[in-house]
Amino acid sequence: MAETGEKLMVQLLVAVLLTVLVAEAEAVVMCNIEMSNMELCRAAVTGRSPPSPTRKCCSLLRQANFPCLCNLKSVLPSLGINPRHALALPRKCNLVTPPECRRTV
């Protein structure tokens, strides 16, 4: 159980650091995506029935390092992102979904 608590604490710390970095920096790049551009996909990954991703969102995803992004999927809920919707984006944008993204959160 201590391991679970430590794991949760690390995930929370990563989420807080990401939030601070995004707020403080103009051009924070993570997994080949400038974090300020992530807003282009926010509508498609939030809410109960999100709309399909926009062309701009899909264009952004084409440059992403998916294995990198998918390894961060456990942090997504703390950023207000629904992991199920986020993991569906590659398919919705006609991109290959890497194995890291196929596993459930």
DSSP file (Angstrom, degrees, kcal/mol; ACC not computed):
  #  RESIDUE AA STRUCTURE BP1 BP2  ACC     N-H-->O    O-->H-N    N-H-->O    O-->H-N    TCO  KAPPA ALPHA  PHI   PSI    X-CA   Y-CA   Z-CA
    1    1 A M     >        0   0    0      0, 0.0     4,-2.1     0, 0.0     5,-0.2   0.000 360.0 360.0 360.0 -33.6    0.0    0.0    0.0
    2    2 A A  H  >  +     0   0    0      1,-0.2     4,-2.4     2,-0.2     5,-0.2   0.880 360.0  54.9 -62.3 -36.1    2.9    2.3    0.7
    3    3 A E  H  > S+     0   0    0      2,-0.2     4,-2.8     1,-0.2    -1,-0.2   0.909 105.7  51.4 -62.8 -41.5    4.0    1.9   -2.9
    4    4 A T  H  > S+     0   0    0      1,-0.2     4,-2.5     2,-0.2    -2,-0.2   0.915 110.6  48.6 -61.4 -44.1    0.6    2.9   -4.2
    5    5 A G  H  X S+     0   0    0     -4,-2.1     4,-2.2     2,-0.2    -1,-0.2   0.896 112.7  47.9 -62.8 -41.3    0.7    6.1   -2.1
    6    6 A E  H  X S+     0   0    0     -4,-2.4     4,-2.4     2,-0.2    -2,-0.2   0.907 111.3  50.5 -65.8 -41.6    4.2    6.9   -3.3
    7    7 A K  H  X S+     0   0    0     -4,-2.8     4,-2.4     1,-0.2    -2,-0.2   0.923 111.3  48.2 -62.4 -44.4    3.1    6.3   -6.9
    8    8 A L  H  X S+     0   0    0     -4,-2.5     4,-2.5     1,-0.2    -1,-0.2   0.896 110.7  51.9 -62.1 -40.8    0.1    8.6   -6.5
    9    9 A M  H  X S+     0   0    0     -4,-2.2     4,-2.5     2,-0.2    -2,-0.2   0.902 109.7  48.8 -63.7 -41.6    2.3   11.2   -4.9
   10   10 A V  H  X S+     0   0    0     -4,-2.4     4,-2.5     2,-0.2    -2,-0.2   0.918 112.0  49.0 -64.2 -43.3    4.8   11.1   -7.8
   11   11 A Q  H  X S+     0   0    0     -4,-2.4     4,-2.3     2,-0.2    -2,-0.2   0.904 112.1  48.4 -63.2 -41.3    1.9   11.4  -10.3
   12   12 A L  H  X S+     0   0    0     -4,-2.5     4,-2.6     2,-0.2    -1,-0.2   0.910 110.6  51.1 -64.5 -42.3    0.5   14.3   -8.5
   13   13 A L  H  X S+     0   0    0     -4,-2.5     4,-2.8     2,-0.2    -2,-0.2   0.911 109.8  49.8 -61.5 -43.1    3.9   16.0   -8.3
   14   14 A V  H  X S+     0   0    0     -4,-2.5     4,-2.7     2,-0.2    -1,-0.2   0.921 111.1  49.6 -61.5 -43.8    4.3   15.5  -12.1
   15   15 A A  H  X S+     0   0    0     -4,-2.3     4,-2.3     2,-0.2    -2,-0.2   0.916 112.4  47.2 -62.2 -43.5    0.9   17.0  -12.7
   16   16 A V  H  X S+     0   0    0     -4,-2.6     4,-2.6     2,-0.2     5,-0.2   0.929 112.7  49.1 -64.3 -45.2    1.7   20.0  -10.5
   17   17 A L  H  X S+     0   0    0     -4,-2.8     4,-2.9     1,-0.2    -2,-0.2   0.905 111.0  50.2 -61.6 -41.3    5.0   20.5  -12.2
   18   18 A L  H  X S+     0   0    0     -4,-2.7     4,-2.5     2,-0.2    -1,-0.2   0.922 111.3  48.8 -61.9 -43.3    3.4   20.3  -15.6
   19   19 A T  H  X S+     0   0    0     -4,-2.3     4,-2.2     2,-0.2    -2,-0.2   0.917 113.4  46.4 -63.1 -44.1    0.8   22.9  -14.6
   20   20 A V  H  X S+     0   0    0     -4,-2.6     4,-2.6     2,-0.2     5,-0.3   0.920 112.7  50.2 -65.0 -44.0    3.4   25.2  -13.2
   21   21 A L  H  X S+     0   0    0     -4,-2.9     4,-2.6     1,-0.2    -2,-0.2   0.914 111.5  47.9 -61.5 -42.9    5.7   24.8  -16.2
   22   22 A V  H  < S+     0   0    0     -4,-2.5    -1,-0.2     1,-0.2    -2,-0.2   0.904 115.3  45.5 -65.3 -40.6    2.8   25.5  -18.6
   23   23 A A  H  < S+     0   0    0     -4,-2.2    -2,-0.2    -5,-0.2    -1,-0.2   0.858 121.2  37.2 -70.8 -35.0    1.8   28.6  -16.6
   24   24 A E  H  < S+     0   0    0     -4,-2.6     2,-0.3    -5,-0.2    -2,-0.2   0.793 108.4  63.2 -90.6 -30.7    5.3   30.0  -16.2
   25   25 A A     <  -     0   0    0     -4,-2.6     3,-0.3    -5,-0.3     0, 0.0  -0.694  59.6-152.8-103.4 149.6    6.9   29.2  -19.5
   26   26 A E  S    S+     0   0    0     -2,-0.3    10,-0.2     1,-0.2     2,-0.2   0.850  93.2  25.3 -83.4 -36.6    6.1   30.5  -23.0
   27   27 A A        +     0   0    0      8,-0.1     2,-0.6     9,-0.1    -1,-0.2  -0.527  69.9 163.2-133.1  67.9    7.4   27.5  -24.9
   28   28 A V        -     0   0    0     -3,-0.3     7,-3.5    -2,-0.2     2,-0.5  -0.766  21.0-160.9 -85.0 124.0    7.5   24.3  -22.9
   29   29 A V  E     +A   34   0A   0     -2,-0.6     2,-0.4     5,-0.3     5,-0.2  -0.923  14.7 171.8-110.8 127.4    7.8   21.4  -25.2
   30   30 A M  E >  S-A   33   0A   0      3,-2.8     3,-1.5    -2,-0.5    35,-0.1  -0.995  70.8  -5.4-136.1 129.5    6.9   17.9  -24.0
   31   31 A C  T 3  S-     0   0    0     -2,-0.4    34,-2.5     1,-0.3    38,-0.2   0.858 130.6 -56.5  57.4  37.6    6.7   14.8  -26.1
   32   32 A N  T 3  S+     0   0    0     32,-0.2     2,-0.4     1,-0.2    -1,-0.3   0.582 118.1 107.8  71.7  14.1    7.4   17.0  -29.2
   33   33 A I  E <  S-A   30   0A   0     -3,-1.5    -3,-2.8    32,-0.1     2,-0.5  -0.979  72.4-125.9-124.8 131.1    4.4   19.2  -28.5
   34   34 A E  E >   -A   29   0A   0     -2,-0.4     3,-2.0    -5,-0.2     4,-0.5  -0.624  25.4-135.9 -70.3 124.3    4.5   22.8  -27.3
   35   35 A M  G >  S+     0   0    0     -7,-3.5     3,-1.4    -2,-0.5     4,-0.3   0.801 100.6  62.1 -58.5 -33.0    2.3   22.7  -24.2
   36   36 A S  G >  S+     0   0    0     -8,-0.3     3,-0.7     1,-0.3    -1,-0.3   0.783  99.7  57.6 -64.4 -23.9    0.4   25.9  -25.0
   37   37 A N  G X  S+     0   0    0     -3,-2.0     3,-2.2     1,-0.2    -1,-0.3   0.619  81.0  86.1 -79.9 -12.8   -0.8   24.2  -28.2
   38   38 A M  G X> S+     0   0    0     -3,-1.4     3,-1.9    -4,-0.5     4,-0.6   0.754  72.6  74.8 -60.7 -22.6   -2.4   21.3  -26.3
   39   39 A E  H X> S+     0   0    0     -3,-0.7     3,-0.6    -4,-0.3     4,-0.5   0.754  79.4  73.8 -60.6 -22.6   -5.5   23.6  -25.9
   40   40 A L  H <4 S+     0   0    0     -3,-2.2    14,-0.4     1,-0.2    17,-0.3   0.752 106.7  33.8 -61.8 -22.8   -6.2   22.7  -29.6
   41   41 A C  H X> S+     0   0    0     -3,-1.9     3,-0.8    -4,-0.2     4,-0.5   0.448  88.8  99.8-110.2  -3.5   -7.3   19.3  -28.5
   42   42 A R  H XX S+     0   0    0     -3,-0.6     3,-1.6    -4,-0.6     4,-0.5   0.884  80.2  53.7 -56.4 -44.5   -8.9   20.0  -25.1
   43   43 A A  H >< S+     0   0    0     -4,-0.5     3,-0.7     1,-0.3    -1,-0.3   0.854 106.5  54.2 -59.3 -34.2  -12.5   20.0  -26.3
   44   44 A A  H <4 S+     0   0    0     -3,-0.8    -1,-0.3     1,-0.2    -2,-0.2   0.539 113.7  40.6 -78.8  -6.7  -11.9   16.5  -27.8
   45   45 A V  H << S+     0   0    0     -3,-1.6    37,-3.0    -4,-0.5     2,-0.3   0.283 104.6  71.1-125.3   9.1  -10.7   15.0  -24.5
   46   46 A T  S << S+     0   0    0     -3,-0.7    35,-0.1    -4,-0.5     3,-0.1  -0.872  76.6  27.2-125.5 159.9  -13.0   16.6  -21.9
   47   47 A G  S    S-     0   0    0     -2,-0.3    38,-0.1     1,-0.1    35,-0.1  -0.110  90.9 -73.1  84.0 177.0  -16.6   16.2  -21.0
   48   48 A R  S    S+     0   0    0      1,-0.2    -1,-0.1    -2,-0.0     0, 0.0   0.881 124.8  19.0 -79.6 -40.2  -19.0   13.2  -21.3
   49   49 A S  S    S-     0   0    0     -3,-0.1    -1,-0.2    36,-0.0    -2,-0.1  -0.663  83.6-169.9-131.8  75.6  -19.5   13.4  -25.1
   50   50 A P        -     0   0    0      0, 0.0    -6,-0.2     0, 0.0    -3,-0.1  -0.264  24.7-108.6 -69.0 153.8  -16.7   15.4  -26.6
   51   51 A P        -     0   0    0      0, 0.0     3,-0.1     0, 0.0     0, 0.0  -0.275  46.0 -82.9 -71.1 165.8  -16.7   16.5  -30.2
   52   52 A S        -     0   0    0      1,-0.1    37,-0.0    40,-0.0    -9,-0.0  -0.326  59.4 -88.9 -63.0 153.1  -14.4   14.9  -32.8
   53   53 A P        -     0   0    0      0, 0.0    -1,-0.1     0, 0.0   -12,-0.1  -0.352  45.1-118.2 -64.8 147.0  -10.9   16.4  -32.8
   54   54 A T     >  -     0   0    0    -14,-0.4     4,-2.5     1,-0.1     5,-0.2  -0.273  25.1-105.3 -76.6 168.4  -10.4   19.4  -35.1
   55   55 A R  H  > S+     0   0    0      1,-0.2     4,-2.5     2,-0.2     5,-0.2   0.884 123.7  53.5 -60.7 -38.2   -8.0   19.4  -38.0
   56   56 A K  H  > S+     0   0    0      2,-0.2     4,-2.1     1,-0.2    -1,-0.2   0.896 108.1  49.7 -65.2 -39.4   -5.7   21.6  -36.0
   57   57 A C  H  > S+     0   0    0    -17,-0.3     4,-2.3     2,-0.2    -2,-0.2   0.949 112.4  46.8 -62.9 -49.0   -5.8   19.1  -33.2
   58   58 A C  H  X S+     0   0    0     -4,-2.5     4,-1.4     1,-0.2    -2,-0.2   0.873 110.4  53.1 -62.5 -37.5   -5.0   16.2  -35.5
   59   59 A S  H  X S+     0   0    0     -4,-2.5     4,-0.6     1,-0.2    -1,-0.2   0.908 109.1  49.6 -63.0 -41.5   -2.2   18.2  -37.2
   60   60 A L  H >< S+     0   0    0     -4,-2.1     3,-1.2     1,-0.2     4,-0.4   0.910 108.3  53.3 -62.0 -42.9   -0.7   18.8  -33.7
   61   61 A L  H >< S+     0   0    0     -4,-2.3     3,-1.1     1,-0.3    -1,-0.2   0.780  95.1  69.2 -66.2 -26.6   -0.9   15.1  -32.9
   62   62 A R  H 3< S+     0   0    0     -4,-1.4    -1,-0.3     1,-0.3    -2,-0.2   0.778 103.5  43.7 -63.4 -25.0    1.0   14.1  -36.1
   63   63 A Q  T << S+     0   0    0     -3,-1.2    -1,-0.3    -4,-0.6    -2,-0.2   0.490  94.3 110.9 -96.1  -3.8    4.1   15.7  -34.6
   64   64 A A  S <  S-     0   0    0     -3,-1.1     2,-1.0    -4,-0.4   -32,-0.2  -0.318  71.5-127.6 -74.4 151.8    3.6   14.1  -31.1
   65   65 A N     >  -     0   0    0    -34,-2.5     4,-2.3     1,-0.2     3,-0.3  -0.838  29.0-169.9 -93.0  94.3    5.8   11.4  -29.6
   66   66 A F  H  > S+     0   0    0     -2,-1.0     4,-3.4     1,-0.2     5,-0.3   0.881  79.7  54.7 -62.1 -43.5    2.9    9.1  -28.7
   67   67 A P  H  > S+     0   0    0      0, 0.0     4,-1.4     0, 0.0    -1,-0.2   0.916 111.8  47.6 -56.9 -38.6    4.9    6.6  -26.6
   68   68 A C  H  4 S+     0   0    0     -3,-0.3     4,-0.4     2,-0.2     3,-0.2   0.953 115.3  43.9 -63.4 -50.8    6.0    9.6  -24.5
   69   69 A L  H >< S+     0   0    0     -4,-2.3     3,-1.4     1,-0.2    -1,-0.2   0.902 112.2  52.3 -62.1 -42.5    2.4   11.0  -24.2
   70   70 A C  H >< S+     0   0    0     -4,-3.4     3,-1.4     1,-0.3    -1,-0.2   0.786 100.0  62.0 -69.9 -26.1    0.8    7.7  -23.5
   71   71 A N  T 3< S+     0   0    0     -4,-1.4     3,-0.3    -5,-0.3    -1,-0.3   0.657 102.8  53.3 -70.7 -13.3    3.3    7.0  -20.7
   72   72 A L  T X> S+     0   0    0     -3,-1.4     3,-2.2    -4,-0.4     4,-0.6   0.317  74.6 109.9 -98.7   6.6    1.8   10.0  -19.0
   73   73 A K  G X4  +     0   0    0     -3,-1.4     3,-0.7     1,-0.3    -1,-0.2   0.750  67.8  64.0 -59.9 -25.8   -1.8    8.8  -19.2
   74   74 A S  G 34 S+     0   0    0     -3,-0.3    -1,-0.3     1,-0.2     4,-0.2   0.702 101.4  52.4 -71.2 -16.5   -2.1    8.3  -15.5
   75   75 A V  G X> S+     0   0    0     -3,-2.2     3,-0.9     1,-0.1     4,-0.6   0.638  85.0  90.1 -89.6 -16.7   -1.6   12.0  -14.9
   76   76 A L  G X<>S+     0   0    0     -3,-0.7     5,-2.2    -4,-0.6     3,-1.8   0.853  78.8  56.6 -53.7 -45.7   -4.4   13.0  -17.4
   77   77 A P  G >45S+     0   0    0      0, 0.0     3,-1.7     0, 0.0    -1,-0.3   0.867 102.1  57.2 -58.5 -33.8   -7.3   13.1  -14.9
   78   78 A S  G <45S+     0   0    0     -3,-0.9    -2,-0.2     1,-0.3    -3,-0.1   0.676 106.0  51.5 -70.3 -14.0   -5.4   15.6  -12.7
   79   79 A L  G <<5S-     0   0    0     -3,-1.8    -1,-0.3    -4,-0.6    -3,-0.1   0.278 124.4-104.1-100.7   8.0   -5.3   17.9  -15.7
   80   80 A G  T < 5S+     0   0    0     -3,-1.7     2,-0.4     1,-0.3    -2,-0.1   0.674  79.5 133.6  80.1  17.4   -9.0   17.6  -16.4
   81   81 A I      < -     0   0    0     -5,-2.2    -1,-0.3    -6,-0.2   -35,-0.2  -0.865  57.6-131.3-106.7 132.9   -8.5   15.2  -19.3
   82   82 A N     >  -     0   0    0    -37,-3.0     4,-2.4    -2,-0.4     3,-0.3  -0.732  15.0-151.6 -80.4 113.6  -10.6   12.1  -19.7
   83   83 A P  H  > S+     0   0    0      0, 0.0     4,-2.8     0, 0.0     5,-0.2   0.855  93.2  56.1 -57.3 -37.4   -8.0    9.3  -20.4
   84   84 A R  H  > S+     0   0    0      1,-0.2     4,-0.7     2,-0.2    -2,-0.0   0.919 111.5  42.9 -61.7 -43.4  -10.4    7.2  -22.5
   85   85 A H  H  > S+     0   0    0     -3,-0.3     4,-0.6   -40,-0.2     3,-0.5   0.892 114.3  51.1 -69.0 -39.2  -11.1   10.2  -24.8
   86   86 A A  H >< S+     0   0    0     -4,-2.4     3,-1.1   -41,-0.3    -2,-0.2   0.906 107.9  51.7 -64.8 -41.5   -7.4   11.1  -25.0
   87   87 A L  H 3< S+     0   0    0     -4,-2.8     4,-0.3     1,-0.2    -1,-0.2   0.670 105.9  57.1 -71.5 -15.0   -6.4    7.5  -25.9
   88   88 A A  H 3X S+     0   0    0     -4,-0.7     4,-2.1    -3,-0.5    -1,-0.2   0.604  83.7  87.1 -87.2 -13.1   -9.0    7.5  -28.7
   89   89 A L  H <X S+     0   0    0     -3,-1.1     4,-1.8    -4,-0.6     6,-0.2   0.899  81.5  54.8 -58.6 -45.8   -7.5   10.6  -30.4
   90   90 A P  H  4>S+     0   0    0      0, 0.0     5,-3.2     0, 0.0     3,-0.4   0.943 111.8  44.9 -55.0 -46.8   -4.9    8.8  -32.6
   91   91 A R  H >45S+     0   0    0     -4,-0.3     3,-1.7     1,-0.2    -2,-0.2   0.911 112.0  52.1 -61.7 -42.5   -7.6    6.6  -34.1
   92   92 A K  H 3<5S+     0   0    0     -4,-2.1    -1,-0.2     1,-0.3    -3,-0.2   0.752 111.4  47.7 -66.8 -23.1   -9.9    9.5  -34.6
   93   93 A C  T 3<5S-     0   0    0     -4,-1.8    -1,-0.3    -3,-0.4    -2,-0.2   0.224 119.0-111.4 -99.5  12.9   -7.1   11.4  -36.4
   94   94 A N  T < 5S+     0   0    0     -3,-1.7     2,-0.3     1,-0.2    -3,-0.2   0.884  73.1 137.1  58.5  41.6   -6.3    8.4  -38.6
   95   95 A L      < -     0   0    0     -5,-3.2     2,-0.3    -6,-0.2    -1,-0.2  -0.817  63.3 -96.8-114.0 156.9   -3.0    7.8  -36.9
   96   96 A V        -     0   0    0     -2,-0.3    -5,-0.0    -3,-0.1    -3,-0.0  -0.567  35.1-136.8 -72.8 130.8   -1.4    4.6  -35.7
   97   97 A T        -     0   0    0     -2,-0.3    -1,-0.1    -7,-0.1     5,-0.1  -0.809  19.1-136.6 -91.0 116.4   -2.0    3.9  -32.0
   98   98 A P    >>  -     0   0    0      0, 0.0     3,-1.7     0, 0.0     4,-0.7  -0.297  23.9-107.0 -70.4 158.5    1.1    2.7  -30.3
   99   99 A P  H >> S+     0   0    0      0, 0.0     3,-1.0     0, 0.0     4,-1.0   0.831 117.7  63.5 -54.2 -35.4    0.9   -0.2  -27.9
  100  100 A E  H 34 S+     0   0    0      1,-0.3     3,-0.1     2,-0.2    -3,-0.0   0.798 104.6  47.8 -60.5 -27.7    1.5    2.2  -24.9
  101  101 A C  H <4 S+     0   0    0     -3,-1.7    -1,-0.3     1,-0.2    -4,-0.0   0.606 100.8  64.7 -89.3 -13.6   -1.8    3.9  -25.8
  102  102 A R  H << S+     0   0    0     -3,-1.0    -2,-0.2    -4,-0.7    -1,-0.2   0.744  83.2  88.8 -83.2 -22.9   -3.8    0.7  -26.1
  103  103 A R  S  < S-     0   0    0     -4,-1.0     2,-0.1    -3,-0.1     0, 0.0  -0.475  84.3-112.3 -74.0 146.7   -3.5   -0.3  -22.5
  104  104 A T              0   0    0     -2,-0.1    -1,-0.1     1,-0.1    -2,-0.1  -0.350 360.0 360.0 -77.1 160.4   -6.1    1.0  -20.1
  105  105 A V              0   0    0    -32,-0.1    -1,-0.1    -2,-0.1    -2,-0.0   0.448 360.0 360.0 -76.6 360.0   -5.4    3.6  -17.4
